[in-house]
Amino acid sequence: MIRILLLILVMLTAAPCAGIPPEAMGGEYLRPAFEQGREDAKEDVMNGKLVYYIFGAPAPWDHLLAEMLRNEYSIMLRSGGCNPGSEHFQRAEGYNTISVPAIEEKYGSVLRELSKKAEEEWANRNSR
């Protein structure tokens, strides 16, 4: 029963973050933000700074994921926001086009693995 309620809660909190795709809003005006994100990421990667942006409503286990990434790999987790039509979202999306391949080159599929691990750990802690 608790799992069903948690699932409903996650779905309800994610709904407002559906946003409007940039294409529907004439997304070309956001191109500079996307490109700036790429440039920021190139500089950060060259300086050994790894950051990963997540999008949408926060998952209840995001704090665990952030902790794991930071403590085990020195990767910072940040929010890219919910609205694909925003400059912040586009900048974060551009950033990830550079940072995710750099993270995967260095650590393999750590983002996927730790996301799953954080979700499982959160579920185990909250199923009692």
Number of C-alpha atoms within 10 A of each C-alpha: 6 10 11 9 10 14 12 12 12 15 13 12 14 15 12 12 16 12 14 13 13 18 11 8 12 10 14 11 12 20 15 14 21 23 18 16 24 22 16 17 26 18 12 16 16 10 9 12 14 20 23 23 19 18 17 19 19 16 16 15 17 18 14 18 23 19 16 19 21 15 11 9 14 15 19 17 19 14 16 23 21 21 19 23 19 18 20 19 24 26 24 28 24 23 26 22 17 21 25 19 13 19 20 13 10 11 11 13 13 14 17 10 10 17 18 14 16 20 17 13 14 17 15 10 9 11 8 6
